[in-house]
Amino acid sequence: MKNSLSLILIFFSLLFSQVFVFNQILFLGAINPYLYIIFVFLYPLKVNRLPFLLYSFLLGLGIDFFSDTGGIHAFSILFIAYIRLFFIKLYFRKNKTDYSFFKLKSEPFGKTFNYVVTLTVIHHLIYFSFANFSFENYNTVITNTLFSSIFTLLLYFSGSYIFNKTE
């Protein structure tokens, strides 16, 4: 029960903080942190992935609704939620028996860093590819992906350092 309540709290706090705080940050005219993808990192691993995929889609859809982006956030977060298990198996060498014991903060920093960076860059690349849907804008897509990923990762790792430091 406590775990479900904390996931609901995380879901709505990420939704509203992304919509009302982080979407208002526009550094250098184009760089925006997308910290709502933390939901994908924090959601516990389970054998049944359907609720996780549904919640991820709803989170992205909620952000699309408030941001008027037409489903780009929903698709981007759903895609990284779907491929998350592949990268957990790749970087952390986990299998189905390890799912109930897996916690990202108890894993080595190097593996966690690679995992978070990979999913963040994939999310941002998909998001900016759809937002600038043209082959003429590939430079804009790459630039926005790179700098927004760096900004998102800086905020994520500094926030996780601060919050894990107090525990």
C-alpha positions in Angstrom: 0.0 0.0 0.0 2.8 2.4 0.9 4.6 1.7 -2.3 1.5 2.3 -4.4 0.8 5.6 -2.6 4.4 6.7 -3.1 4.2 5.9 -6.8 1.0 7.9 -7.1 2.6 10.8 -5.3 5.7 10.6 -7.6 3.5 10.4 -10.7 1.5 13.6 -9.9 4.5 15.5 -8.5 6.5 14.8 -11.7 3.5 15.7 -13.9 2.8 19.0 -12.2 6.4 20.0 -11.6 7.2 19.4 -15.3 4.1 21.3 -16.5 4.3 24.3 -14.1 8.0 24.6 -13.3 10.3 22.8 -15.8 8.4 23.7 -19.0 8.7 27.3 -17.9 12.5 27.1 -18.0 13.9 27.8 -21.4 17.6 28.2 -21.1 19.3 29.9 -24.2 16.0 29.8 -26.1 15.9 26.1 -26.7 17.2 24.1 -23.7 14.5 22.6 -21.5 14.9 20.0 -18.8 12.5 17.0 -19.1 12.7 15.5 -15.6 9.4 13.7 -15.8 11.3 10.8 -17.3 12.5 10.1 -13.8 9.3 8.1 -13.5 10.8 5.4 -15.8 13.9 5.2 -13.6 12.1 5.1 -10.3 9.2 2.6 -11.1 10.0 -0.8 -9.6 10.7 -3.7 -11.9 7.9 -6.2 -12.1 7.2 -9.2 -14.3 3.9 -7.6 -15.5 5.0 -4.5 -17.5 1.5 -3.5 -18.7 0.6 -1.2 -15.8 4.0 0.5 -16.0 3.6 1.1 -19.7 0.1 2.4 -19.1 1.2 4.8 -16.3 4.1 6.0 -18.4 1.8 6.7 -21.3 -0.7 8.5 -19.1 2.2 10.7 -17.6 3.3 11.6 -21.1 -0.3 12.2 -22.2 -0.9 14.5 -19.2 2.2 16.6 -20.1 1.1 16.7 -23.7 -2.3 17.9 -22.6 -1.0 20.8 -20.6 1.8 21.6 -23.1 -0.2 21.2 -26.2 2.4 19.0 -27.9 0.1 16.5 -29.6 1.4 13.2 -28.1 5.1 13.7 -28.5 5.8 13.3 -24.8 3.5 10.3 -24.5 5.3 8.5 -27.4 8.8 9.4 -26.1 8.2 8.2 -22.6 6.3 5.1 -23.7 9.2 4.2 -25.9 11.8 4.4 -23.2 9.5 2.7 -20.8 9.2 -0.2 -23.3 13.0 -0.5 -23.9 13.9 0.0 -20.2 14.1 -3.7 -19.5 16.5 -4.3 -22.4 19.0 -1.7 -20.9 18.5 -3.1 -17.4 19.5 -6.5 -18.7 22.4 -5.0 -20.7 23.9 -2.7 -18.1 23.0 -4.4 -14.8 22.8 -8.1 -15.9 19.5 -8.6 -14.1 17.0 -11.3 -14.9 13.4 -12.0 -13.7 14.4 -13.4 -10.3 16.3 -10.1 -9.6 13.4 -7.8 -10.4 11.9 -7.6 -6.9 15.2 -6.7 -5.4 16.4 -4.2 -8.0 16.8 -0.6 -6.8 18.6 1.9 -9.0 20.2 3.7 -6.1 21.9 0.6 -4.8 23.6 -0.1 -8.1 27.1 1.1 -8.9 27.3 4.7 -10.1 29.0 3.8 -13.5 26.2 1.4 -14.5 23.5 3.8 -13.3 25.1 6.6 -15.2 25.2 4.7 -18.4 21.6 3.5 -18.0 20.2 7.0 -17.2 22.2 8.7 -19.9 21.2 6.2 -22.6 17.5 6.4 -21.8 17.6 10.2 -21.5 19.3 10.7 -24.8 17.0 8.2 -26.5 14.0 10.1 -25.1 15.2 13.5 -26.1 16.2 12.3 -29.6 12.7 10.9 -30.2 11.1 14.0 -28.7 13.1 16.6 -30.7 12.9 14.5 -33.9 9.1 14.6 -33.8 9.0 18.2 -32.6 11.2 19.3 -35.5 9.9 16.8 -38.1 12.0 17.6 -41.1 15.3 16.4 -42.5 16.4 20.1 -42.8 16.3 20.5 -39.1 18.7 17.6 -38.2 21.2 20.1 -36.8 18.5 21.6 -34.5 17.4 18.1 -33.4 21.0 17.1 -32.5 21.8 20.3 -30.7 18.6 20.4 -28.7 19.0 16.7 -27.9 22.5 17.2 -26.7 22.0 20.3 -24.6 18.6 19.3 -23.1 20.0 15.9 -22.2 23.0 17.5 -20.5 20.7 19.9 -18.6 18.3 17.1 -17.6 21.1 14.8 -16.5 22.7 17.6 -14.4 19.5 18.2 -12.6 18.7 14.5 -12.2 22.1 13.6 -10.8 22.4 16.6 -8.5 18.9 16.0 -7.2 19.5 12.3 -6.6 22.8 13.2 -4.9 21.0 15.7 -2.6 18.1 13.4 -1.8 20.2 10.3 -1.3 22.6 12.2 0.9 19.9 12.9 3.5 18.9 9.3 3.8 
